[in-house]
Amino acid sequence: MRIAYISLHWPRTRNSGVGKKIQSQIAAWNTMGHKARLFMHTSQHEPQSELIESDTFFYAANGKIKTEINRIKAMNRMIAAIRNFRPDLIYLRYGIYVYPAHLLMDIAPVVEEINTNDLTQHEELGGIYSLYNRLTRGIFLRNIRGLITVSRELAVSPAFASYRKPTRIIANGVDLKSFAQLPPASNEIPRLVFIGNPGCLWHGVDKLVTLAKLIPDVHLDIVGYSELPEHEPLPENITLHGYLAVQEYRNVLAYADVAISSLALHRVQLEEASPLKSRECLAFGLPLIVSYIDTDLDHLNFDFLLKIPNKEDNIQTHARAIRDFAWRMRGSRVDRNQVLRLDQANKEIDRIQFFSEILNPE
């Protein structure tokens, strides 16, 4: 099977969770004997040396109108390259429609990967882009041949289910063999670690500041933020590490006892998720605090998971439980055998099977 993997609008870097996921997906498909290639349509925000391997179609971001013209030109170049590749199937990671991306449907059957509810998340882009997305999203969703969602919640959401497409639920995974388990930390007081990015409302980084104030005998390391000016002065038990590459944040994780995943999915009207960074932390061996339904793990009871409600006041109501969990997990690591269900390789077998069903319906 020849598979064209398409990423729209964003540079996929070697250090990003999405970049690593795409790399492991394509590597798994090629290992299975298929011919897969990534076609990346992206603005020029990152040095090309930082990008994952792909056929890359850059466009310059220079004001709204000029940027859209440049996006269209880059999309035309990419469509021509995909035609020359002659794929049997196109795998499209959801992105806002850009003209003339609908021509992809003329090249091969398209399966779209859904990672979030775009109707709510894209509101953060502002009124113009949010309205544009609402008006154009059906161009893809009406004409694709199948959907793969990363959660059950997205699969049944009217935002996608109303299009009545064959759908497979495959949660996010990681290539476990790429993450050597870290030895246990040896801290006098527990260290909690959070990895995120500024501007992501659902991360709930403001809640970490509240948590630090409520449990002063636990230290919090926050990766991805170099400052939190709206919360100054920060509690003394918070350390901000700023943006770190993989090896750098691995060093921070090595000193941590417990990881914290996103704390505010309720702010984007979601209850279920499978965040890539949470899977990396589990692969490294860190116990985890989650405040949502994890697609792979929620039905299981593990000592290394602390589940708290997905509510605005979840820190206020569960600070004591978090504190007790951190002290209980101090010096502990997760048994790799307990997280094998997160491995990317098994998930890609399921994905390829779905591709085959789309290409050869009964």
C-alpha positions in Angstrom: 0.0 0.0 0.0 1.3 3.5 -0.9 0.3 6.0 1.7 0.6 9.8 1.5 0.5 11.3 5.0 -0.5 15.0 5.0 0.1 17.6 7.7 -1.3 21.1 7.1 -0.2 24.5 8.3 2.2 23.6 11.1 5.9 22.8 11.1 6.3 19.3 12.6 9.6 19.3 14.5 11.7 16.4 15.8 11.2 17.5 19.4 7.5 18.0 19.3 5.0 15.3 20.5 3.1 15.4 17.2 6.4 15.3 15.2 7.5 12.2 17.0 4.1 10.6 16.6 4.1 11.1 12.9 7.6 9.8 12.6 6.8 6.6 14.5 3.6 6.1 12.5 5.4 6.3 9.1 8.3 4.2 10.4 5.8 1.5 11.5 4.0 1.5 8.2 7.2 1.2 6.2 8.4 -1.6 8.5 5.2 -3.5 7.7 6.1 -3.4 4.0 4.1 -0.4 2.9 5.5 2.8 1.2 4.6 5.8 3.3 5.8 9.4 2.8 5.0 12.6 4.7 3.9 15.7 2.8 4.1 18.8 5.0 2.4 22.1 4.2 3.8 24.6 6.6 4.7 28.2 7.4 8.4 29.0 7.8 8.4 29.3 11.6 11.2 26.7 12.3 14.6 26.0 10.8 14.4 23.2 8.3 17.0 21.3 10.2 14.5 21.0 13.1 11.7 19.5 10.9 11.0 15.8 10.6 11.8 14.1 7.3 9.2 15.1 4.7 8.4 16.5 1.3 8.0 20.1 2.6 6.0 22.9 1.0 6.7 26.2 2.7 4.7 29.3 2.5 5.5 32.8 3.9 3.3 34.2 6.6 3.0 37.9 5.8 -0.3 39.4 6.7 -3.7 37.6 6.4 -4.4 38.1 2.7 -0.8 37.5 1.5 -0.5 34.5 3.8 -3.7 32.9 2.4 -2.4 33.4 -1.2 0.9 31.8 -0.2 -0.9 28.9 1.5 -2.8 28.3 -1.7 0.3 28.3 -3.9 2.0 25.9 -1.5 -1.1 23.6 -1.5 -1.0 23.5 -5.3 2.6 22.5 -5.3 1.9 19.8 -2.7 -1.1 18.4 -4.6 1.1 18.0 -7.7 3.7 16.1 -5.7 1.1 13.8 -4.2 -0.2 13.0 -7.7 3.3 12.1 -8.8 3.6 9.8 -5.7 0.5 7.9 -6.8 -0.8 6.9 -3.4 -3.4 4.2 -2.8 -4.6 6.1 0.3 -4.2 9.6 1.7 -4.0 10.0 5.5 -4.9 13.6 6.5 -4.2 15.0 9.9 -7.1 17.4 10.5 -6.3 21.0 9.6 -8.3 24.0 8.5 -9.3 23.7 4.8 -7.1 25.6 2.3 -8.0 25.9 -1.4 -7.7 23.6 -3.4 -7.2 20.8 -0.8 -10.5 19.2 -1.9 -8.6 17.9 -5.0 -6.9 15.4 -2.7 -10.2 13.4 -2.9 -9.6 13.0 -6.7 -6.2 11.4 -6.1 -7.0 8.6 -3.7 -9.4 7.8 -0.8 -8.8 10.0 2.2 -8.9 8.9 5.8 -8.8 11.8 8.3 -7.3 11.8 11.8 -9.2 13.7 14.4 -7.3 14.8 17.5 -9.6 17.4 19.0 -13.0 19.1 18.6 -12.0 21.8 16.1 -15.3 23.7 16.6 -14.3 24.6 20.2 -10.5 24.6 19.9 -10.4 26.8 16.9 -12.3 29.5 18.7 -8.9 30.4 20.2 -7.7 31.5 16.8 -10.1 34.4 16.8 -13.5 35.0 15.2 -12.5 35.2 11.6 -10.6 31.9 11.5 -13.1 30.2 13.7 -16.0 31.2 11.3 -13.9 30.2 8.3 -13.3 26.8 9.8 -17.0 26.3 10.5 -17.9 27.2 7.0 -15.3 25.1 5.3 -14.8 22.0 7.5 -17.5 20.1 5.7 -15.5 20.2 2.5 -13.2 17.6 4.0 -15.7 15.8 6.3 -18.4 15.2 3.6 -15.9 13.8 1.1 -13.4 11.7 3.1 -13.8 7.9 3.2 -13.2 7.3 6.9 -12.3 8.9 10.2 -9.8 7.8 12.9 -10.4 9.6 16.2 -8.1 9.5 19.3 -11.1 9.1 21.7 -14.5 7.6 22.0 -15.9 11.1 22.9 -14.8 12.5 19.5 -16.1 9.5 17.6 -19.7 10.0 18.9 -19.5 13.9 18.9 -22.2 15.4 16.6 -19.3 17.5 15.2 -18.1 14.3 13.4 -20.7 11.6 13.8 -23.2 13.6 11.9 -21.2 12.9 8.7 -21.8 9.1 9.1 -18.3 8.0 8.0 -16.7 4.7 8.9 -14.8 5.4 12.2 -12.1 3.7 14.1 -11.0 4.8 17.6 -7.2 4.7 18.1 -5.8 6.6 21.0 -2.4 8.4 20.8 0.6 6.2 21.4 4.4 6.4 21.7 7.2 4.3 20.5 8.1 2.7 23.8 11.5 1.4 22.7 12.6 5.0 22.1 12.1 5.8 25.8 14.5 4.1 28.2 12.9 4.0 31.6 14.4 6.4 34.1 15.9 5.2 37.4 13.9 6.2 40.5 14.5 9.7 41.8 15.8 10.2 45.4 14.3 13.4 46.6 13.8 14.5 50.2 10.4 15.9 49.2 8.4 14.8 46.1 8.9 16.6 42.8 5.9 17.0 40.4 6.6 17.8 36.8 4.4 19.3 34.1 5.3 19.7 30.4 3.2 22.1 28.3 3.1 25.0 25.9 2.0 28.6 26.4 -1.4 29.5 24.9 -3.0 26.1 25.5 -6.0 26.9 27.6 -6.7 23.2 28.4 -3.3 22.7 30.1 -4.5 24.7 33.1 -1.0 26.0 34.0 -2.7 28.6 36.3 -3.9 25.7 38.4 -0.3 24.6 39.0 0.4 27.9 40.8 -2.7 27.3 43.0 -1.5 23.7 43.7 2.0 24.9 44.7 0.4 27.3 47.2 -1.8 24.6 48.7 0.9 21.9 49.1 4.1 23.7 50.0 5.9 20.5 51.0 5.9 19.3 47.3 8.1 20.9 44.5 6.7 21.6 41.0 8.8 21.8 37.9 7.1 23.4 34.9 8.6 22.8 31.5 7.6 24.9 28.5 7.1 28.2 30.3 9.9 30.6 31.0 7.6 33.1 32.8 4.1 33.4 34.3 3.9 37.2 34.7 0.2 37.1 35.6 1.0 34.9 38.7 4.0 36.8 40.0 5.4 36.4 42.6 5.5 32.7 42.1 5.5 30.3 45.1 9.1 29.3 46.1 8.3 25.6 45.4 7.8 26.2 41.6 10.7 26.1 39.1 10.1 27.3 35.5 12.4 25.6 32.9 11.2 27.3 29.7 11.2 25.4 26.4 13.5 22.3 26.5 14.5 19.8 23.8 13.8 16.1 24.4 17.2 15.4 26.1 16.9 18.5 28.2 13.4 17.8 29.5 14.4 14.1 30.0 16.9 15.4 32.5 14.1 17.2 34.4 12.0 14.1 34.4 14.8 12.1 35.8 14.6 14.1 39.0 10.8 13.9 39.2 8.6 11.5 41.2 5.3 12.2 39.5 4.1 13.8 36.2 0.9 15.9 35.9 -1.1 15.9 32.7 -3.5 18.5 31.4 -5.7 19.9 34.1 -8.4 21.9 32.2 -9.8 20.0 29.3 -13.2 21.1 30.5 -12.3 24.6 29.2 -12.5 23.3 25.7 -15.6 21.1 26.4 -13.7 17.8 26.4 -13.8 14.9 28.9 -11.6 12.3 27.2 -8.1 12.5 25.8 -4.8 10.6 25.3 -2.1 13.3 25.5 1.2 12.5 23.9 3.3 14.1 26.7 1.4 12.0 29.3 2.4 8.8 27.4 6.0 9.9 27.2 6.1 10.4 30.9 4.6 7.0 31.5 7.1 5.5 29.1 9.9 7.1 31.1 8.4 5.4 34.1 6.7 8.4 35.9 3.5 7.9 37.8 0.8 10.2 36.5 -2.0 12.5 37.7 -4.9 12.8 35.2 -8.1 14.9 35.3 -9.9 13.4 32.3 -10.9 10.0 30.9 -7.8 8.4 29.4 -8.9 6.4 26.3 -6.4 3.6 27.0 -6.3 3.6 30.8 -9.5 4.9 32.4 -11.1 1.5 32.8 -8.0 0.2 34.6 -7.0 0.6 38.2 -3.3 1.2 38.6 -1.5 2.4 41.7 0.6 4.7 39.5 -2.4 6.7 38.3 -4.3 9.3 40.3 -7.6 10.4 38.7 -9.1 13.7 39.7 -12.3 15.4 38.4 -12.2 17.4 35.1 -13.6 20.5 36.8 -12.5 24.1 37.3 -12.1 23.6 41.1 -10.3 20.2 40.8 -7.1 21.5 42.4 -8.9 23.1 45.4 -10.9 19.9 46.0 -8.1 17.4 45.4 -4.9 19.2 46.6 -4.6 16.9 49.6 -5.0 13.8 47.4 -2.3 15.0 45.0 0.0 15.7 47.9 -0.6 12.3 49.4 -0.1 10.6 46.0 3.2 12.5 45.4 4.6 11.4 48.8 3.4 7.8 48.2 5.0 7.6 44.8 8.2 9.2 45.9 11.1 7.1 44.5 8.8 4.9 42.4 8.7 4.0 38.7 6.0 2.4 36.5 6.5 -1.2 35.4 7.0 -1.1 31.7 4.8 -4.2 31.3 1.8 -2.2 32.6 1.9 0.4 29.8 2.4 -1.8 26.8 -1.0 -0.9 25.5 0.4 2.6 24.8 3.0 1.3 22.3 2.7 2.8 18.8 3.5 -0.4 17.0 0.3 -2.2 18.0 -1.8 0.9 17.3 -0.4 1.0 13.7 -1.4 -2.6 13.0 -5.0 -1.5 13.9 -4.7 1.6 11.7 -3.4 -0.3 8.7 -6.3 -2.8 9.1 -8.7 0.1 8.9 -7.0 1.4 5.8 -7.5 -2.0 4.2 -11.2 -2.0 5.1 -11.6 1.4 3.5 -9.9 0.3 0.3 -11.6 -3.1 0.2 -15.1 -2.8 1.6 -17.2 -5.9 1.8 
